[in-house]
């Protein structure tokens, strides 16, 4: 079964897409920007109902009666950034093991039952959360809740189960990371961007640490984090809160809370030097240039800039009409692609990235000069009111048909609630975006575009088959300066 192991807060280097190795902020924009109308203060996004069970489990219900189907999700407020140093990959490893047996069900039976009833399921691990979901016809919802509650407390973790799955996880790392130059570069870029914060470690883990994880390590992790008071139940579809409450109390409400569940993470120290990471590989056919800046998120740092940064990303690099695309691809004919991305949906520091890929005959140094020129222009001149309004209009147009997707609604709320936001924050997104001004965008740009808080990543072909050599130095951008 395919596992979605790199969800929105995944590694840097490539521009991000909804529920891929990229930003859920974009997905959030697509799902909610429709509400930016003439009366933004009255806008609603999903209008969910919420309640909390006696054991501390939060429940969110998003009613959508277009079809007799429901998506049932359980989110745990634990991800790879909550792992102890030296145990990278244990959160993702446990995600795999959750699909094995419990005290009442044999390994694989959970998935077989869902398939037999016409449903589908999956799970994903990110830096800040782990989530499990099923989409199925409404009459089978209680069965899903019973099975999910069962594996929350009764998972069987024997050596006979753990050891074969360890090899599956290792093979996943080999195929997705070790055999991909862009993924290897992303891993090294993340390690350089974060000096101390645990986002620097890969979600899937390092192979030598995956090998060393013991059965006792996994059981301890499971018992510490997989508890109702550290979980959020989100059900979206043809269901109301009144219908769901007795089912939630029956299946999840009887599970005892675990005391002392607390997320403690180290702080990121000041960054005083820009960093350059370059990977030369004979498998690379298309060079790429990427720079990622440390940025605020909704929950970390100068949070007042988070909404303006979303608008700025749309103006600077959000598609074919953006400044970067017009300057580098259309007018300058320097690049085959160019853009920007921003992730605000992190419990820790966020990331703002810019990227470009050169046309034949151009170099990554050309990309850096052109991107830096656009950033310098933005810092010197700011953005116009017309650009801000057109950015909001584009975001609204992209989301016209997206709001009715209850599966995406459940994911957006799950990410928000596991990364320090509230339901009210999600519902207030349209009015907060509507309040963004050109002056706010300029202030956000000046806060983020500080080169000493950035990593530049280069993906380059190697000459003469030399994957380890430094490559042609003429292609490397120059260093120096504290701002672009």
N, C-alpha and C positions, 0 to 999 in steps of 0.2 A: 504494500500500500504506500502510495506517495505521501510523504510528510512535508508540510510547508514549514520548513525550519527557519527561514530567514524572513520574518515578517517586518513590517514597516520600519522599524528602527534598526535595520540591518546594516551591513558594512557600507562604508563610503566607496567612492570612485565612480560609480555609474549613476546617472540620473534615476530617480526613483519613480515607481509606478504603484498604483493601489495594490496592496497585498502581495507585492513582489519584493525584491531587495531594495525597496525604496520607501517613499514617504506616505504614510497614511494621511498626512495633512492634505495631499492632493485629493485622496478619496473623500475626505471630510469636506473639502471645498466643493467637490462635484455633487455630493449628496445634499448640501445645505445652501449653496449659493442661490438656488432658486428663490429663496425667501427675501433676497435683497430687493424689495420692491419700494414703492413710494412711502410706505409706512413701516420702516424696519423695526421700530420699537414694539410693534404688535406681532412680529413674525414668530413663528414656531417652527421647529425642525421636525422632531419625531413625536413630540407630546407623549412621552412614556409615562406609565404608572410605576411606582416603586413602593416597596415595603421591605422590612427587615425581619428575619426569623429570630426567635428567642436565642438561638446559638450564635447570632452575629452574621449570618449569611445574608448578603444583600440580594434582592430580587428585583429585576427590571422587566416590565412587560410592554412590548410594542405591538399594539393591535393593528392588524392589517388583514381584513376579511375578504380580500380579492380572490383567494383560493383556499380550500380547506387543508392548508399545509402549514407547518410550523418549523422554525429553526430553533433548536434547543442548544444553548451554549453554556458551558461552565468555564469561567476564567479564574485562574489562580494568580494571585499577586506575587509571582516569583518568576524570574527569568535567569538568563545566564549571568547577568550583572549581580545577582544575589549569591552566586557560588563562592565558596571559599577559594582563596588563591591555591593553586596546585590541583584543583578539581574541575578544571574547565570541561564543559560538555555534559556535566551530570544532569542538568535540567533537561536537555534535549534527549539524553539517554533514557531518563525516566519517562519522557513522553512516549518513546517507543514501547517501553515496558508496560505502559498503561493499557495497551491493546492485547496484553497476554491475559492469563486467567486470574480469577479471584477464588475465594473459598467456596463459591457456589457455581462458578462457571469455568469450563475448560478453556485453555488458550485458544484464541481464535473464535470462540463461540459468540462473543459480543458482536463482532463484525458480520458473522454469518447470519445472525438474527436480523440485523438491520437490513442486509441485502435481501433476505427472504421477504421482508415486508416492504420492499421497494424504496427504501431510504438510501441516503448516502451520508458518509461521515468522513472526518479527517481531524487533524490537530496541527498546531503550529507552536513553535517556541521562538521567543524573541528575547531581547535584552531584559525587558521589564515584565513579561508575562508569559504564561503558557495557557493555551485554550484548547478545548475539545468541543466539537460540534456534530450535530446530526440534523439533517433535514428530512422530514418524514410526514406522512399524512396525519392529521390531527388525532384520529382515534388511537394512534400508537404512541402518543406523547407520554402517557403515564409509564409505559413500558421503558421508554428511553430514560425517564427520570429515575426509575427503579434501578436500571443497570448502571447509570452514571453514578448514582449515590453508592451503589455497591462497590465500584472500583475506587471511590474516594476513601473508603475505610478498610476494604478487605482484599487489597491487591496481594497476590502471591508472588514473592520474589525469591525463588530458589535458584541455585547455581545452574540447574538444568535449563532454566528460562533465561537467566541473565547472560550466560556466556555466548550462546549463539547470536543473541541480539547485539552483543558487543561487536561482533564481526560485521553485522549489517551496518552499524553506525560507522565503523571504520571505513567500510567500502563507500558509504555515502560521502565521507570526507574526501576520500581519494577521487571519486568521480566528480564531485561538485567543486572542490577547491584545488587539490593537488594537481589535477589534470587541466586546470584552467588558468592561464596566465593572468587574466583580468581578476579572477577571484584571489589568486595569490597576492597580487598587487593590492587589492582591497584590504586584505588581512594586514599587510605591512603598513598600509596607510592609516588604518585604524590604530594600530599599535603606536604610530608616530603622533597621531592627533591627540590622543589621550595619554598624558604622562602617568597618571595614577588612577583615574577613574576606571572602573571595571568594564566599560564599553570597549576598552582596548583589547579584551580577549575575544576570540571568535565564539559565536553562539554554538557552533557544532563542537568546539573544543580542539585542543591540540592532541594529536594522535598518541604521543607518549603519556599524556595524562588520562586519556580515555582508557588506555591499556591498564593503567594503575588503579583505576576506580574499583573498589571492592564492593561486595554484596552489602556489607555493613554500612559503607558510605551511602549507598543508594537507599537503604531502609531508613537511615537517619534523616536523609533529605526528604523522603516521602512523609515520614511522621512529623517532621517539623513544619513543612509548608502546605501539605495537602490536608486542609482542614476547612470546615464550613465558614469559620470566622476569617479565613484568608481567601475566600472564594466569592465570586459573583455569578449568580444564575441570571441569564438573559434569555427570554423566550420571545420570539417575534413571529407574528403571523395571525392565524385565525383563532385568537385566544384573548380573554380579558383577565384582568387581575383577579376579579372575583372567582373566575373559574380556576385560575392557576394556584391561588393561595392554599386551598386545602391539599392539593397535590404536593406542593413544595413543603408544607408542614409535615405531611405523611412520610415523604421519602428523604428529604434533606434535614428537616427540623429535628429529627431524632438522633442525628449524628452529634456527638459531644464536641464542643469547642476545644481548641488546643491553646493553653495559656502561653503568653510570652512571644507571640508571633510578631516580629519586628524586623523591618528592613533597615540595616545599618550599612552604609556605604562610605568609602573614603572620599575625601574632598579632592578636587582637581587643583593642584598648585598653580601659581601664576606662570604664564607662558611668555618667554622673553626672546625666543628665537624661532624664526620660520624654519620649516623642514622640507627637504626634497627627497622623494622616494622614487627611484627609477628601476624599472624591470625591463631587461632585454631578453627576448625569447625568440627562437627561430619560428615558433608557431604563430607569432603575431603578424598579421597581414595589414592591419589598419592601425596606425599609431593613434594614441589618444593623450590628451592633456586634461587634467582635472585639478582643481584646487578646492579644498574644503576648509572653511573657517569654523572655529568654535563659535557657537551662537546660543542665545537664550532659548529656552523651551517654554511651554505653558507653565511648567512647574519649577524651573531652575533658572537662576541668573536674573538678568534684567527682563523680567517677564512682560513688562509693559511694551516691549518691542515685538512680541510674538505675532500679533495680528498685522502690524505694518510690514513685517518681513514676508508674510504670505503675499501681500499685494505687491511688494517689491519684487519678489521672485517671478510673479506673473508678468510684470512690466519688463524686467531685465531679461528673462530667459524662458518665458512660459509659452512657447510655441512659435509658429511661423511669422507672427507679427511682432515678436518681441525685439528689443534692442539688439541683443546679441545675435539672434538669427539674421536679422536684416543686415547688420554690419558685417558679420563674418561670412555668411553663406550667400546672401542675395547680392548685396552691393560690393563687398570686398572680394568675393569669390576666393576666400582663403580656406574655408572649411566645408566639409560635407555635412557637419552637424554642429550645433552649439546651443547651449541653454543653461538653465540654472535649476536648482532644487533646494528645498528647505524642509526640515523636519522639526515640528514644534511638539510633537506628541511623544515626548520622552520624560521619564521621571528625573533623569539627570540632564546634562548639557545637550543642547541641540546642535545641528549642523546645517550650515548654509554652503552649498556647493555651486561652482561654475565649471563648465566643461566645454571642450571643443575637440574636433577630430579633423586633421588637416587634409586638404585636397592633395592629390599627387603633385609633387614639386614644392610643396610647402612643408614646413617643419613645426614641431611643437613649440619652438621658440617664437615662430610667427604667431602661433595661437596665444601664447602668453602676452605678447606685446599688444595684440588686438583686444584681448579681453581686458587687460589692465587699462587700456585707453578708454574702454566703455565704462569701467568702474570709476576711473578718474573723472570722467565727464559727469557721471551720476553724483559723485561727491562734490563736484564744483558747482553744478547747475541744479541739482535736485531733479524732481520729476514734476510734470505739469498736472493741473487739475484734470485736464482732459485725459491724460494717460491713466490716472487713478480711476476715473469713472469708466473708461473703456475696459480696464482690467476687471473691474467688478462686473461689468456687463458680460464679458467673456466667461467669467466664472459662472454667472447665472445661466447663460445659454448652454453651457456644457452639462448642466444639471437638470434640464427640463424633464427628462424621462427617468432620472436616477432615483428620485425620492421614494418611489414605490417598491424598491428592492429591500424587503425586510431582512434579507440575509446581510446586506451591507450595513443596514441600520444597526443590527445587533453587533457587528464587528466594530463599528465606529464607537458605539457606546462602551463596548468592552475595553477597547484601547484607552478611551478617556478615563474610565473609572479605575483602571489598574495603573494609571500614570499620574495620579494626583488631581484629576479634574472631577467635577461633579456633574450630575444631570443638568443642573441649572447652567453650568458653563457651556455645555453642548447646546442647550436651547438658546443661549444668548449669543451664539456665534454670529448669526446674521447681523444683529445690531452692532456688535463690536467691530466687525469688518466694515459695516456701513459708516462708522465713525472715523475710519482711517483717512487722514489728510495727507497732502504732499509734504507738509512739514514733518509729520510723523514718519513718513517713509525716509526722508533725508536723515532724520535723527537715528533711525534704525540702521541705515547704511553706514553712518559714521561710527556707530557702535560696533558693528560686525566686521567691516572691511579694514581690519588691522592685520597686516601680514605676519607679524610675530605670533599671532594666534592661528596660524594656518599650516596646512600641509599640501604641497604640490606633488601630485602623483603622475608619473609618465609611464606609458606603456609603449614600448618601442621594439621594432624587429632587431635582431642581432645580425651582424655581418659575419660571413664565413662560418655560420653555424655555431658561433660562440655565444652560448646562452648566459655565460657568467661575466663576460667582458664588459668594460665600461661603455662600449658603443662609441659612435662618432660624437665627439664633444661639441661639434658645431650645432648639433640638434638640441642641446640642453639649454634651457633658459638660464639667464644670469641670476645671481642671488644678490640680496642687499636691499636695504631700505626697510622701514617699519610699516609702510603703507604701500598699496599698489601704485 
